[in-house]
Amino acid sequence: MPSWKCAVCGYSFEAEAPPEECPSCKQKCEFLDNTCYTPDCGDKGTDDRI
């Protein structure tokens, strides 16, 4: 399942698609896909560089 990160507050969560507003800061924000697609992320599943 993809992992998403709020560009405003940095809240991360897993969902098939990002919601209309952030569950944490309640703002309509841009959500960054921080799902790890490369082996250098290890077992975490998220890319901390994003």
N, CA, C and O atoms as a MOPAC input file, in Angstrom:
PM7 MOZYME 1SCF
protein

 N      0.85000 1    -1.16500 1     0.00000 1
 C      0.00000 1     0.00000 1     0.00000 1
 C      0.90500 1     1.24000 1     0.00000 1
 O      1.91200 1     1.26900 1     0.70700 1
 N      0.55900 1     2.23900 1    -0.77100 1
 C      1.38200 1     3.45500 1    -0.83500 1
 C      1.40800 1     4.21100 1     0.49300 1
 O      0.46600 1     4.15000 1     1.28300 1
 N      2.49900 1     4.91600 1     0.71300 1
 C      2.65400 1     5.75600 1     1.89000 1
 C      2.65200 1     7.21400 1     1.44200 1
 O      3.27500 1     7.56500 1     0.44000 1
 N      1.95400 1     8.05300 1     2.18300 1
 C      1.79300 1     9.46700 1     1.83300 1
 C      2.28800 1    10.34300 1     2.97400 1
 O      2.17700 1     9.97400 1     4.14300 1
 N      2.83900 1    11.51400 1     2.62900 1
 C      3.33500 1    12.45800 1     3.61800 1
 C      2.76600 1    13.83800 1     3.32100 1
 O      2.85500 1    14.32300 1     2.19300 1
 N      2.18400 1    14.46700 1     4.33100 1
 C      1.62400 1    15.80500 1     4.18400 1
 C      2.76000 1    16.81600 1     3.99900 1
 O      3.71300 1    16.82600 1     4.77700 1
 N      2.66100 1    17.65800 1     2.97900 1
 C      3.69900 1    18.65300 1     2.70200 1
 C      3.65700 1    19.80200 1     3.71300 1
 O      4.61200 1    20.57600 1     3.79100 1
 N      2.57800 1    19.93300 1     4.48800 1
 C      2.45900 1    21.02600 1     5.45600 1
 C      3.00000 1    20.60800 1     6.82500 1
 O      3.90200 1    21.25300 1     7.36100 1
 N      2.45100 1    19.53100 1     7.38800 1
 C      2.82500 1    19.16300 1     8.75800 1
 C      3.76400 1    17.95300 1     8.83700 1
 O      4.33500 1    17.69400 1     9.89600 1
 N      3.93400 1    17.20900 1     7.73900 1
 C      4.83700 1    16.06500 1     7.73700 1
 C      4.22600 1    14.76500 1     8.21100 1
 O      4.92900 1    13.76300 1     8.34100 1
 N      2.92700 1    14.76100 1     8.47300 1
 C      2.23700 1    13.54300 1     8.91800 1
 C      2.30900 1    12.48900 1     7.81700 1
 O      2.02600 1    12.78400 1     6.65600 1
 N      2.68700 1    11.25400 1     8.17900 1
 C      2.78600 1    10.15100 1     7.21900 1
 C      1.75600 1     9.08400 1     7.54100 1
 O      1.46600 1     8.81800 1     8.70800 1
 N      1.20600 1     8.47700 1     6.50100 1
 C      0.21500 1     7.41700 1     6.67900 1
 C      0.14400 1     6.58700 1     5.41000 1
 O      0.61700 1     7.00500 1     4.35300 1
 N     -0.45300 1     5.40700 1     5.52400 1
 C     -0.62600 1     4.51400 1     4.38000 1
 C     -2.08300 1     4.52300 1     3.94800 1
 O     -2.99000 1     4.43000 1     4.77500 1
 N     -2.29700 1     4.63700 1     2.64200 1
 C     -3.64000 1     4.60500 1     2.06700 1
 C     -3.50000 1     4.38000 1     0.56700 1
 O     -2.44900 1     4.65800 1    -0.01100 1
 N     -4.54600 1     3.88000 1    -0.05600 1
 C     -4.52000 1     3.67100 1    -1.50100 1
 C     -4.38900 1     4.99400 1    -2.26100 1
 O     -3.73900 1     5.05300 1    -3.30500 1
 N     -5.00600 1     6.05000 1    -1.73500 1
 C     -4.95600 1     7.37800 1    -2.35400 1
 C     -4.97900 1     8.41900 1    -1.23900 1
 O     -5.52900 1     8.16000 1    -0.16800 1
 N     -4.39200 1     9.58800 1    -1.47200 1
 C     -4.41900 1    10.61200 1    -0.43200 1
 C     -5.82000 1    11.17700 1    -0.24600 1
 O     -6.59500 1    11.23300 1    -1.20100 1
 N     -6.15600 1    11.59800 1     0.97400 1
 C     -7.48900 1    12.15500 1     1.23400 1
 C     -7.59400 1    13.60500 1     0.77400 1
 O     -6.61300 1    14.19900 1     0.32600 1
 N     -8.78400 1    14.16100 1     0.88900 1
 C     -9.01500 1    15.57000 1     0.54100 1
 C     -8.26700 1    16.50300 1     1.49300 1
 O     -7.70700 1    17.51400 1     1.07000 1
 N     -8.26200 1    16.15100 1     2.79100 1
 C     -7.55200 1    16.96900 1     3.76700 1
 C     -6.72900 1    16.06800 1     4.67000 1
 O     -7.03900 1    14.88800 1     4.83600 1
 N     -5.69000 1    16.62400 1     5.24300 1
 C     -4.79100 1    15.87000 1     6.10600 1
 C     -5.50300 1    15.45100 1     7.38700 1
 O     -6.15900 1    16.28100 1     8.01600 1
 N     -5.39200 1    14.18000 1     7.79200 1
 C     -6.01500 1    13.72700 1     9.03400 1
 C     -5.40600 1    14.38900 1    10.27500 1
 O     -6.04400 1    14.42900 1    11.32700 1
 N     -4.19700 1    14.89900 1    10.16300 1
 C     -3.52300 1    15.49200 1    11.31000 1
 C     -3.76100 1    17.00000 1    11.43100 1
 O     -4.25000 1    17.46700 1    12.46000 1
 N     -3.41800 1    17.76500 1    10.38500 1
 C     -3.52500 1    19.23100 1    10.48500 1
 C     -4.83200 1    19.78700 1     9.92300 1
 O     -5.09000 1    20.98700 1    10.01100 1
 N     -5.65500 1    18.91200 1     9.34600 1
 C     -6.98300 1    19.27300 1     8.81500 1
 C     -6.94200 1    20.31400 1     7.69400 1
 O     -7.93100 1    21.00800 1     7.45600 1
 N     -5.79600 1    20.42500 1     7.00400 1
 C     -5.64400 1    21.36000 1     5.89700 1
 C     -5.77700 1    20.60900 1     4.56600 1
 O     -5.52400 1    19.40600 1     4.49700 1
 N     -6.16800 1    21.31800 1     3.53300 1
 C     -6.13300 1    20.75600 1     2.18500 1
 C     -4.71900 1    20.97500 1     1.68100 1
 O     -4.37000 1    22.07800 1     1.26200 1
 N     -3.90800 1    19.93600 1     1.71800 1
 C     -2.49000 1    20.05400 1     1.41600 1
 C     -2.10600 1    19.17800 1     0.22900 1
 O     -2.88900 1    18.36500 1    -0.26200 1
 N     -0.89600 1    19.37500 1    -0.19800 1
 C     -0.30500 1    18.48700 1    -1.19400 1
 C      0.24600 1    17.29000 1    -0.43500 1
 O      0.88900 1    17.44900 1     0.60200 1
 N     -0.00400 1    16.09300 1    -0.95000 1
 C      0.52700 1    14.88400 1    -0.33900 1
 C      1.61100 1    14.31400 1    -1.22800 1
 O      1.41300 1    14.13700 1    -2.43000 1
 N      2.76500 1    14.02600 1    -0.63100 1
 C      3.89700 1    13.47400 1    -1.34800 1
 C      3.89900 1    11.96400 1    -1.17700 1
 O      3.72100 1    11.45800 1    -0.06900 1
 N      4.09800 1    11.25800 1    -2.25800 1
 C      4.19600 1     9.79300 1    -2.20500 1
 C      5.59600 1     9.46000 1    -1.70800 1
 O      6.56700 1     9.60500 1    -2.45100 1
 N      5.71200 1     9.01300 1    -0.45300 1
 C      7.02700 1     8.66900 1     0.08000 1
 C      7.20600 1     7.15700 1     0.21900 1
 O      7.94800 1     6.68500 1     1.08100 1
 N      6.52100 1     6.41100 1    -0.63600 1
 C      6.68300 1     4.96500 1    -0.70600 1
 C      8.07400 1     4.67000 1    -1.25400 1
 O      8.52400 1     5.31800 1    -2.19900 1
 N      8.74200 1     3.71100 1    -0.67200 1
 C     10.08000 1     3.34500 1    -1.12100 1
 C      9.98500 1     2.43900 1    -2.34700 1
 O      9.34900 1     1.38600 1    -2.30700 1
 N     10.61400 1     2.85800 1    -3.41500 1
 C     10.63100 1     2.05900 1    -4.64100 1
 C     12.02600 1     1.52900 1    -4.95500 1
 O     12.22400 1     0.91600 1    -6.00400 1
 N     13.00500 1     1.75400 1    -4.06300 1
 C     14.37200 1     1.30900 1    -4.30500 1
 C     14.85500 1     0.44900 1    -3.13700 1
 O     14.36800 1     0.60200 1    -2.01700 1
 N     15.79900 1    -0.44600 1    -3.38400 1
 C     16.27200 1    -1.34300 1    -2.32200 1
 C     17.00300 1    -0.62700 1    -1.17800 1
 O     17.09800 1    -1.19300 1    -0.08900 1
 N     17.51600 1     0.57600 1    -1.37700 1
 C     18.29600 1     1.22900 1    -0.32600 1
 C     17.45800 1     1.73000 1     0.84300 1
 O     18.01600 1     2.22100 1     1.82400 1
 N     16.14400 1     1.62100 1     0.76600 1
 C     15.28100 1     2.01800 1     1.88300 1
 C     15.14200 1     0.90900 1     2.91700 1
 O     14.63600 1     1.13800 1     4.01500 1
 N     15.58000 1    -0.26100 1     2.57400 1
 C     15.50100 1    -1.37200 1     3.51100 1
 C     14.09000 1    -1.88900 1     3.67800 1
 O     13.30400 1    -1.91100 1     2.73100 1
 N     13.77900 1    -2.30300 1     4.88800 1
 C     12.49100 1    -2.91400 1     5.18700 1
 C     11.43700 1    -1.91200 1     5.63400 1
 O     10.30600 1    -2.31200 1     5.91000 1
 N     11.76100 1    -0.63500 1     5.71600 1
 C     10.82900 1     0.35900 1     6.25900 1
 C      9.61400 1     0.58000 1     5.37900 1
 O      8.50700 1     0.76700 1     5.88600 1
 N      9.80100 1     0.56300 1     4.08100 1
 C      8.67600 1     0.79900 1     3.17500 1
 C      8.47000 1     2.25400 1     2.82500 1
 O      7.70100 1     2.56900 1     1.91700 1
 N      9.15400 1     3.16000 1     3.53900 1
 C      9.04600 1     4.58200 1     3.22300 1
 C     10.42600 1     5.15100 1     2.92700 1
 O     11.44000 1     4.64000 1     3.40100 1
 N     10.44700 1     6.19200 1     2.15400 1
 C     11.69700 1     6.85600 1     1.77100 1
 C     11.84700 1     8.10800 1     2.62600 1
 O     11.13100 1     9.08700 1     2.41300 1
 N     12.76300 1     8.09400 1     3.58700 1
 C     12.95500 1     9.21700 1     4.50700 1
 C     13.54600 1    10.44300 1     3.83100 1
 O     13.57400 1    11.52000 1     4.42500 1
 N     14.01700 1    10.29800 1     2.60400 1
 C     14.57600 1    11.45500 1     1.89400 1
 C     13.47400 1    12.39300 1     1.43200 1
 O     13.74900 1    13.53300 1     1.05700 1
 N     12.22400 1    11.92700 1     1.45200 1
 C     11.08500 1    12.74400 1     1.01900 1
 C     10.40800 1    13.32700 1     2.23600 1
 O      9.42100 1    14.05100 1     2.10600 1

